Amino acid sequence: MPAALEQGADGTAAAAAPTGVEHGEEAVAEAARKLRALIMAGERYRTALASSTGLGTTESQAIGYLFVHGSRGQTDLARDLGLTSSAATALVDRLERRGVAARTRHANDRRRLSVSLTEDGVALAVRSQEPLLDTLGLVPESDLAVLATWLGVMADHLQARSS
């Protein structure tokens, strides 16, 4: 049953727990709200980053994707970023013109192309990661391994559900 919306003390909408909700359900609902807030903050961060570097948000997303996953086939890049084949081709063209990515022949299948970050692309990704590292500095060091594990689990689960 959906929760009713109330206005929180900070003026934002917050779901009010229906009466009779068990403690565990409240905790899950609160965690879901916090996860949604984190995703929204990440989207704003990506938009600001793209703007500050002169890249579009799709280019910024592709650089982050390649930084996390390493070299990928152009077809894989298109699928994982939700792009058509022609849109992925145009994206990689733009990244190459900026000097942040390069196409190379796939090591095992010469018919396929791989897309990877150049040195400039890696440097840009590293610089863009600085605010993330700063934010993670707020977490006690003893909690980082558990946080990293759960962030990975949640990212994998959400990725699988959206594929």
C-alpha positions as CSV (number, residue, x, y, z in Angstrom):
1,M,0.0,0.0,0.0
2,P,1.5,3.4,-1.0
3,A,2.3,5.8,1.8
4,A,0.7,9.2,1.9
5,L,2.9,12.2,1.2
6,E,3.6,14.8,3.8
7,Q,5.7,17.9,3.8
8,G,8.9,17.4,5.8
9,A,10.5,20.1,8.0
10,D,12.9,21.0,5.2
11,G,9.9,21.6,2.8
12,T,10.5,18.5,0.7
13,A,7.8,15.8,0.3
14,A,8.3,12.8,2.5
15,A,6.3,9.7,2.6
16,A,4.4,9.2,5.8
17,A,4.4,5.7,7.1
18,P,0.9,4.3,7.3
19,T,-0.3,3.3,10.7
20,G,0.5,-0.2,11.6
21,V,3.7,-0.4,9.5
22,E,6.3,-2.7,10.9
23,H,9.7,-1.2,11.9
24,G,11.5,-3.1,9.1
25,E,9.2,-1.7,6.5
26,E,9.8,1.9,7.7
27,A,13.5,1.3,7.5
28,V,13.3,0.0,4.0
29,A,11.1,2.9,2.9
30,E,13.5,5.4,4.4
31,A,16.5,3.6,2.8
32,A,14.6,3.7,-0.6
33,R,14.1,7.5,-0.2
34,K,17.8,8.0,0.6
35,L,18.8,5.9,-2.4
36,R,16.5,7.9,-4.6
37,A,18.0,11.1,-3.2
38,L,21.5,9.8,-3.9
39,I,20.6,8.9,-7.5
40,M,19.1,12.4,-8.0
41,A,22.2,14.0,-6.5
42,G,24.3,11.9,-8.9
43,E,22.3,13.1,-11.9
44,R,22.8,16.7,-10.8
45,Y,26.5,16.0,-10.3
46,R,26.8,14.5,-13.8
47,T,25.0,17.5,-15.4
48,A,27.2,20.0,-13.5
49,L,30.4,18.0,-14.4
50,A,29.4,17.9,-18.1
51,S,28.7,21.6,-18.1
52,S,32.0,22.5,-16.4
53,T,34.0,20.4,-18.9
54,G,32.1,21.4,-22.0
55,L,30.8,17.9,-22.6
56,G,27.3,16.8,-22.9
57,T,25.8,14.5,-20.3
58,T,25.9,11.5,-22.6
59,E,29.6,12.1,-23.2
60,S,30.2,12.5,-19.5
61,Q,28.2,9.3,-18.9
62,A,30.3,7.4,-21.5
63,I,33.6,8.6,-20.0
64,G,32.4,7.5,-16.5
65,Y,31.2,4.1,-17.9
66,L,34.6,3.5,-19.7
67,F,36.5,4.5,-16.6
68,V,34.6,2.0,-14.5
69,H,34.3,-0.9,-17.0
70,G,37.4,-0.4,-19.1
71,S,37.6,-0.8,-22.9
72,R,34.3,-1.9,-24.4
73,G,32.9,-2.8,-27.8
74,Q,30.9,0.0,-29.4
75,T,27.9,-2.3,-29.5
76,D,28.2,-3.0,-25.7
77,L,28.6,0.7,-25.0
78,A,25.4,1.5,-27.0
79,R,23.5,-1.2,-25.2
80,D,24.7,-0.3,-21.7
81,L,24.1,3.4,-22.2
82,G,20.7,2.8,-23.9
83,L,21.7,4.2,-27.2
84,T,21.0,3.2,-30.8
85,S,23.9,2.0,-32.9
86,S,24.0,5.2,-34.9
87,A,23.8,7.4,-31.7
88,A,26.7,5.4,-30.2
89,T,28.7,6.0,-33.4
90,A,28.0,9.7,-33.2
91,L,28.9,9.7,-29.5
92,V,32.3,7.9,-30.0
93,D,33.0,10.3,-32.9
94,R,32.5,13.3,-30.5
95,L,34.7,11.6,-27.8
96,E,37.4,11.0,-30.4
97,R,37.3,14.6,-31.6
98,R,37.7,15.8,-28.0
99,G,40.7,13.4,-27.6
100,V,39.2,11.6,-24.6
101,A,38.5,8.2,-26.3
102,A,39.8,6.1,-29.2
103,R,38.5,3.2,-31.3
104,T,40.7,0.2,-31.8
105,R,40.2,-3.1,-33.4
106,H,39.0,-5.7,-30.9
107,A,41.9,-8.0,-29.8
108,N,40.0,-11.3,-30.6
109,D,37.6,-10.2,-33.4
110,R,39.1,-7.9,-35.9
111,R,35.6,-7.1,-37.2
112,R,34.7,-5.4,-33.9
113,L,35.8,-2.1,-32.6
114,S,36.7,-1.4,-29.0
115,V,36.3,2.0,-27.4
116,S,38.7,3.0,-24.7
117,L,39.7,6.2,-22.9
118,T,42.9,8.0,-23.9
119,E,45.3,9.4,-21.4
120,D,43.3,12.7,-21.5
121,G,40.1,10.7,-21.0
122,V,41.5,8.9,-18.0
123,A,42.8,12.2,-16.6
124,L,39.4,13.8,-17.0
125,A,37.7,10.8,-15.3
126,V,40.2,11.0,-12.4
127,R,39.6,14.7,-12.0
128,S,35.8,14.2,-12.1
129,Q,36.1,11.6,-9.4
130,E,37.6,14.0,-6.9
131,P,34.3,15.2,-5.5
132,L,33.2,11.6,-5.1
133,L,36.3,10.8,-3.1
134,D,35.8,13.9,-1.0
135,T,32.2,12.7,-0.3
136,L,33.4,9.2,0.6
137,G,35.8,10.9,3.1
138,L,32.7,11.6,5.2
139,V,32.3,7.9,5.8
140,P,34.4,6.4,8.6
141,E,37.2,4.3,7.2
142,S,36.0,1.2,9.1
143,D,32.7,1.4,7.2
144,L,34.0,1.9,3.6
145,A,34.4,-1.8,2.7
146,V,30.9,-2.6,3.8
147,L,29.5,0.5,2.0
148,A,31.4,-0.4,-1.2
149,T,30.1,-3.9,-1.1
150,W,26.5,-2.7,-0.7
151,L,26.8,0.0,-3.3
152,G,28.0,-2.6,-5.7
153,V,25.2,-5.0,-4.9
154,M,22.6,-2.3,-5.3
155,A,24.2,-1.0,-8.6
156,D,24.2,-4.5,-10.1
157,H,20.6,-5.2,-9.0
158,L,19.3,-1.9,-10.4
159,Q,21.3,-2.4,-13.6
160,A,19.9,-5.9,-14.1
161,R,16.3,-4.6,-13.5
162,S,16.8,-1.9,-16.1
163,S,18.3,-4.0,-18.8
